[in-house]
């Protein structure tokens, strides 16, 4: 769960409503206040307000929580990569994010497939230096494994530094946050049971589902604008 600062770059073309604008429009359609959204999603009013104003770009996990509160699919706000076939190769592994300034944005590589009955959602998270997530709690459980670099993880107010090869596993209902306290990027293998991809109801047969990903020439998917 991490936050990015939105990019202010202009393309010179008429821009579609931003992520924040669309979330605000959805909230107003439901006649919900910022406080109501914040309370139900488990965040502060200030954090929700910053998302709507484009000051902060939410992490994928945070976006899912807000979208659940607003009763809208997260996939309507981004191009969620899907593992649609039993096998995917390294050169086709999707990389995606929710925006932010180049070099300062968190990016994700999706590893897990979507099939009926699947529980685990796995990603490789690339955290830029100094990046800090918003505190949150939600259903399920999760595990972090540090592939490269180091990370400070705080769970229920207890901080610990995890370095390459270290891991942490805990119930997601415990309030948690993390930040890259170093001057170098950190790479994390993250697995959880929350639907961070916003796949909805998956199709296919569990008996035929298998995802194998390989790492060369990765494709990129970004949020819709």
C-alpha positions as a LaTeX table, in Angstrom:
\begin{tabular}{lrrr}
\hline
Residue & $x$ (\AA) & $y$ (\AA) & $z$ (\AA) \\
\hline
Unk1 & 0.00 & 0.00 & 0.00 \\
Unk2 & 1.77 & 3.08 & $-1.21$ \\
Unk3 & 1.09 & 6.64 & $-2.37$ \\
Unk4 & 2.49 & 8.54 & $-5.30$ \\
Unk5 & 2.44 & 12.24 & $-6.11$ \\
Unk6 & 0.47 & 12.86 & $-9.28$ \\
Unk7 & 2.28 & 14.16 & $-12.30$ \\
Unk8 & 1.46 & 17.65 & $-13.48$ \\
Unk9 & 2.75 & 17.10 & $-17.01$ \\
Unk10 & 0.56 & 18.29 & $-19.84$ \\
Unk11 & 0.18 & 16.43 & $-23.12$ \\
Unk12 & $-1.15$ & 19.43 & $-25.04$ \\
Unk13 & $-4.38$ & 17.56 & $-25.68$ \\
Unk14 & $-7.77$ & 17.77 & $-23.97$ \\
Unk15 & $-7.43$ & 15.51 & $-20.96$ \\
Unk16 & $-10.09$ & 13.12 & $-19.73$ \\
Unk17 & $-11.14$ & 13.43 & $-16.08$ \\
Unk18 & $-8.37$ & 12.36 & $-13.73$ \\
Unk19 & $-8.60$ & 9.45 & $-11.32$ \\
Unk20 & $-9.36$ & 11.88 & $-8.50$ \\
Unk21 & $-12.03$ & 13.71 & $-10.49$ \\
Unk22 & $-13.77$ & 10.46 & $-11.37$ \\
Unk23 & $-13.72$ & 9.24 & $-7.78$ \\
Unk24 & $-15.15$ & 12.58 & $-6.64$ \\
Unk25 & $-17.90$ & 12.38 & $-9.27$ \\
Unk26 & $-18.77$ & 8.85 & $-8.15$ \\
Unk27 & $-18.87$ & 9.93 & $-4.50$ \\
Unk28 & $-21.20$ & 12.82 & $-5.30$ \\
Unk29 & $-23.42$ & 10.54 & $-7.39$ \\
Unk30 & $-23.83$ & 8.37 & $-4.30$ \\
Unk31 & $-24.38$ & 11.51 & $-2.19$ \\
Unk32 & $-21.59$ & 10.47 & 0.18 \\
Unk33 & $-19.44$ & 12.88 & 2.15 \\
Unk34 & $-15.66$ & 12.69 & 2.36 \\
Unk35 & $-16.06$ & 11.61 & 5.98 \\
Unk36 & $-18.40$ & 8.75 & 5.04 \\
Unk37 & $-16.02$ & 7.46 & 2.37 \\
Unk38 & $-13.05$ & 7.77 & 4.70 \\
Unk39 & $-14.80$ & 5.97 & 7.56 \\
Unk40 & $-16.02$ & 3.08 & 5.43 \\
Unk41 & $-12.77$ & 2.64 & 3.50 \\
Unk42 & $-10.66$ & 2.93 & 6.65 \\
Unk43 & $-8.65$ & 6.05 & 5.77 \\
Unk44 & $-8.42$ & 9.63 & 6.95 \\
Unk45 & $-10.54$ & 12.38 & 5.42 \\
Unk46 & $-7.32$ & 14.14 & 4.43 \\
Unk47 & $-6.12$ & 11.12 & 2.45 \\
Unk48 & $-9.39$ & 10.80 & 0.50 \\
Unk49 & $-9.37$ & 14.55 & $-0.16$ \\
Unk50 & $-5.79$ & 14.40 & $-1.46$ \\
Unk51 & $-6.73$ & 11.60 & $-3.87$ \\
Unk52 & $-9.67$ & 13.59 & $-5.22$ \\
Unk53 & $-7.53$ & 16.72 & $-5.65$ \\
Unk54 & $-4.76$ & 14.83 & $-7.42$ \\
Unk55 & $-2.22$ & 15.52 & $-4.68$ \\
Unk56 & $-1.81$ & 11.83 & $-3.89$ \\
Unk57 & $-2.13$ & 8.77 & $-6.10$ \\
Unk58 & $-3.37$ & 5.79 & $-4.05$ \\
Unk59 & $-1.74$ & 2.41 & $-3.98$ \\
Unk60 & $-3.52$ & $-0.41$ & $-5.74$ \\
Unk61 & $-4.73$ & $-1.82$ & $-2.42$ \\
Unk62 & $-6.04$ & 1.57 & $-1.31$ \\
Unk63 & $-7.84$ & 2.13 & $-4.60$ \\
Unk64 & $-9.61$ & $-1.22$ & $-4.22$ \\
Unk65 & $-10.78$ & $-0.24$ & $-0.71$ \\
Unk66 & $-12.09$ & 3.13 & $-1.92$ \\
Unk67 & $-13.81$ & 1.56 & $-4.93$ \\
Unk68 & $-15.56$ & $-0.97$ & $-2.71$ \\
Unk69 & $-16.90$ & 1.89 & $-0.64$ \\
Unk70 & $-18.06$ & 3.68 & $-3.79$ \\
Unk71 & $-19.58$ & 0.44 & $-5.15$ \\
Unk72 & $-17.65$ & 0.57 & $-8.40$ \\
Unk73 & $-15.15$ & $-1.82$ & $-9.98$ \\
Unk74 & $-11.53$ & $-0.71$ & $-9.68$ \\
Unk75 & $-11.04$ & $-1.92$ & $-13.23$ \\
Unk76 & $-13.09$ & 1.04 & $-14.44$ \\
Unk77 & $-10.28$ & 3.36 & $-13.27$ \\
Unk78 & $-7.29$ & 1.51 & $-14.69$ \\
Unk79 & $-6.26$ & $-1.08$ & $-17.23$ \\
Unk80 & $-5.86$ & $-4.05$ & $-14.90$ \\
Unk81 & $-3.54$ & $-6.65$ & $-16.44$ \\
Unk82 & $-5.03$ & $-10.11$ & $-16.55$ \\
Unk83 & $-3.36$ & $-13.49$ & $-16.76$ \\
Unk84 & $-5.86$ & $-14.96$ & $-19.18$ \\
Unk85 & $-4.02$ & $-18.10$ & $-20.30$ \\
Unk86 & $-2.53$ & $-20.98$ & $-18.31$ \\
Unk87 & 1.02 & $-19.91$ & $-19.26$ \\
Unk88 & 2.55 & $-16.46$ & $-19.55$ \\
Unk89 & 6.20 & $-15.81$ & $-20.31$ \\
Unk90 & 8.63 & $-13.37$ & $-18.82$ \\
Unk91 & 8.50 & $-11.17$ & $-21.90$ \\
Unk92 & 4.74 & $-10.73$ & $-21.46$ \\
Unk93 & 4.58 & $-10.10$ & $-17.73$ \\
Unk94 & 2.37 & $-7.02$ & $-17.19$ \\
Unk95 & 3.80 & $-4.03$ & $-15.32$ \\
Unk96 & 1.34 & $-1.41$ & $-14.18$ \\
Unk97 & 0.82 & 1.52 & $-11.84$ \\
Unk98 & $-1.59$ & 4.28 & $-10.96$ \\
Unk99 & 0.41 & 7.26 & $-12.20$ \\
Unk100 & 2.84 & 9.60 & $-10.54$ \\
Unk101 & 6.08 & 11.30 & $-11.51$ \\
Unk102 & 8.56 & 9.12 & $-13.36$ \\
Unk103 & 11.09 & 7.72 & $-10.92$ \\
Unk104 & 8.87 & 8.48 & $-7.93$ \\
Unk105 & 5.98 & 6.15 & $-8.66$ \\
Unk106 & 5.36 & 2.65 & $-7.37$ \\
Unk107 & 5.00 & 0.00 & $-10.07$ \\
Unk108 & 3.70 & $-3.55$ & $-9.90$ \\
Unk109 & 4.29 & $-6.80$ & $-11.79$ \\
Unk110 & 1.37 & $-9.19$ & $-11.66$ \\
Unk111 & 2.36 & $-12.80$ & $-11.02$ \\
Unk112 & $-0.87$ & $-14.60$ & $-10.10$ \\
Unk113 & $-3.64$ & $-15.81$ & $-12.37$ \\
Unk114 & $-7.40$ & $-15.35$ & $-12.11$ \\
Unk115 & $-9.58$ & $-18.44$ & $-11.97$ \\
Unk116 & $-12.66$ & $-19.59$ & $-10.03$ \\
Unk117 & $-11.80$ & $-20.19$ & $-6.40$ \\
Unk118 & $-8.37$ & $-18.57$ & $-6.46$ \\
Unk119 & $-7.36$ & $-16.96$ & $-3.16$ \\
Unk120 & $-3.78$ & $-15.72$ & $-3.55$ \\
Unk121 & $-2.86$ & $-12.47$ & $-5.28$ \\
Unk122 & 0.86 & $-12.04$ & $-5.91$ \\
Unk123 & 2.80 & $-9.08$ & $-7.22$ \\
Unk124 & 6.34 & $-7.81$ & $-7.38$ \\
Unk125 & 6.31 & $-4.25$ & $-6.03$ \\
Unk126 & 8.97 & $-1.71$ & $-7.03$ \\
Unk127 & 9.23 & 0.98 & $-4.32$ \\
Unk128 & 11.20 & 4.15 & $-5.16$ \\
Unk129 & 13.48 & 5.70 & $-2.51$ \\
Unk130 & 11.68 & 7.52 & 0.28 \\
Unk131 & 8.27 & 6.18 & $-0.66$ \\
Unk132 & 5.84 & 5.72 & 2.24 \\
Unk133 & 2.44 & 4.03 & 2.25 \\
Unk134 & $-0.69$ & 5.17 & 4.05 \\
Unk135 & $-1.63$ & 3.15 & 7.17 \\
Unk136 & $-4.49$ & 0.75 & 6.54 \\
Unk137 & $-6.14$ & $-2.48$ & 7.61 \\
Unk138 & $-8.40$ & $-4.83$ & 5.67 \\
Unk139 & $-9.57$ & $-8.41$ & 5.52 \\
Unk140 & $-7.30$ & $-11.37$ & 4.84 \\
Unk141 & $-3.58$ & $-11.90$ & 5.33 \\
Unk142 & $-0.39$ & $-10.99$ & 3.51 \\
Unk143 & 3.29 & $-11.75$ & 3.27 \\
Unk144 & 6.21 & $-9.57$ & 2.22 \\
Unk145 & 9.52 & $-10.99$ & 0.98 \\
Unk146 & 12.30 & $-8.50$ & 0.22 \\
Unk147 & 13.98 & $-9.37$ & $-3.08$ \\
Unk148 & 16.28 & $-6.36$ & $-3.27$ \\
Unk149 & 17.02 & $-3.37$ & $-1.04$ \\
Unk150 & 15.44 & $-2.71$ & 2.36 \\
Unk151 & 12.10 & $-1.66$ & 3.77 \\
Unk152 & 10.69 & $-0.40$ & 7.07 \\
Unk153 & 7.46 & $-2.23$ & 7.92 \\
Unk154 & 5.23 & $-1.03$ & 10.75 \\
Unk155 & 2.49 & $-3.31$ & 12.11 \\
Unk156 & 0.26 & $-2.03$ & 14.93 \\
Unk157 & 2.85 & 0.61 & 15.77 \\
Unk158 & 5.81 & $-1.78$ & 15.90 \\
Unk159 & 8.52 & $-0.95$ & 13.34 \\
Unk160 & 10.99 & $-3.41$ & 11.89 \\
Unk161 & 13.58 & $-3.13$ & 9.12 \\
Unk162 & 13.45 & $-5.88$ & 6.51 \\
Unk163 & 16.42 & $-6.45$ & 4.21 \\
Unk164 & 16.93 & $-8.67$ & 1.17 \\
Unk165 & 15.96 & $-12.23$ & 2.11 \\
Unk166 & 13.79 & $-11.17$ & 5.07 \\
Unk167 & 10.03 & $-11.73$ & 5.19 \\
Unk168 & 6.96 & $-10.78$ & 7.24 \\
Unk169 & 3.58 & $-12.55$ & 7.41 \\
Unk170 & 0.61 & $-11.14$ & 9.34 \\
Unk171 & $-3.20$ & $-10.79$ & 9.38 \\
Unk172 & $-4.16$ & $-7.78$ & 7.26 \\
Unk173 & $-6.62$ & $-6.62$ & 9.93 \\
Unk174 & $-3.58$ & $-5.36$ & 11.85 \\
Unk175 & $-2.90$ & $-1.74$ & 10.92 \\
Unk176 & 0.17 & $-1.70$ & 8.70 \\
Unk177 & 2.28 & 0.69 & 6.68 \\
Unk178 & 5.64 & 0.51 & 4.96 \\
Unk179 & 8.24 & 2.85 & 3.57 \\
Unk180 & 11.49 & 2.69 & 1.69 \\
Unk181 & 13.79 & 4.49 & 4.12 \\
Unk182 & 16.81 & 4.08 & 1.83 \\
Unk183 & 18.22 & 6.05 & $-1.10$ \\
Unk184 & 17.85 & 3.07 & $-3.45$ \\
Unk185 & 14.81 & 1.32 & $-5.00$ \\
Unk186 & 13.39 & $-1.65$ & $-3.10$ \\
Unk187 & 11.85 & $-4.71$ & $-4.75$ \\
Unk188 & 9.29 & $-6.76$ & $-2.83$ \\
Unk189 & 7.44 & $-9.99$ & $-3.51$ \\
Unk190 & 3.98 & $-9.43$ & $-2.03$ \\
Unk191 & 1.22 & $-12.01$ & $-1.69$ \\
Unk192 & $-2.17$ & $-11.34$ & $-0.11$ \\
Unk193 & $-5.74$ & $-12.61$ & $-0.12$ \\
Unk194 & $-7.41$ & $-9.26$ & $-0.88$ \\
Unk195 & $-8.60$ & $-8.78$ & $-4.47$ \\
Unk196 & $-5.99$ & $-6.15$ & $-5.32$ \\
Unk197 & $-6.51$ & $-6.69$ & $-9.05$ \\
Unk198 & $-10.23$ & $-5.95$ & $-9.06$ \\
Unk199 & $-10.85$ & $-8.92$ & $-11.34$ \\
Unk200 & $-14.46$ & $-9.41$ & $-10.27$ \\
Unk201 & $-15.80$ & $-12.89$ & $-11.00$ \\
Unk202 & $-13.03$ & $-14.83$ & $-12.79$ \\
Unk203 & $-13.78$ & $-17.27$ & $-15.58$ \\
Unk204 & $-12.15$ & $-20.52$ & $-16.61$ \\
Unk205 & $-11.57$ & $-23.86$ & $-14.97$ \\
Unk206 & $-9.49$ & $-24.32$ & $-11.81$ \\
Unk207 & $-8.36$ & $-27.69$ & $-13.15$ \\
Unk208 & $-6.77$ & $-26.01$ & $-16.17$ \\
Unk209 & $-5.37$ & $-22.85$ & $-14.57$ \\
Unk210 & $-1.64$ & $-22.32$ & $-14.20$ \\
Unk211 & 0.32 & $-19.06$ & $-14.46$ \\
Unk212 & 4.01 & $-19.12$ & $-15.34$ \\
Unk213 & 5.65 & $-15.71$ & $-15.83$ \\
Unk214 & 9.04 & $-14.86$ & $-17.28$ \\
Unk215 & 10.84 & $-11.55$ & $-17.07$ \\
Unk216 & 12.17 & $-10.19$ & $-20.41$ \\
Unk217 & 10.73 & $-7.29$ & $-22.40$ \\
Unk218 & 7.80 & $-6.67$ & $-20.08$ \\
Unk219 & 4.66 & $-4.92$ & $-21.26$ \\
Unk220 & 3.33 & $-1.84$ & $-19.49$ \\
Unk221 & $-0.25$ & $-0.96$ & $-18.54$ \\
Unk222 & $-1.23$ & 2.30 & $-16.84$ \\
Unk223 & $-4.31$ & 3.92 & $-15.40$ \\
Unk224 & $-7.04$ & 5.10 & $-17.72$ \\
Unk225 & $-7.47$ & 8.82 & $-18.19$ \\
\hline
\end{tabular}
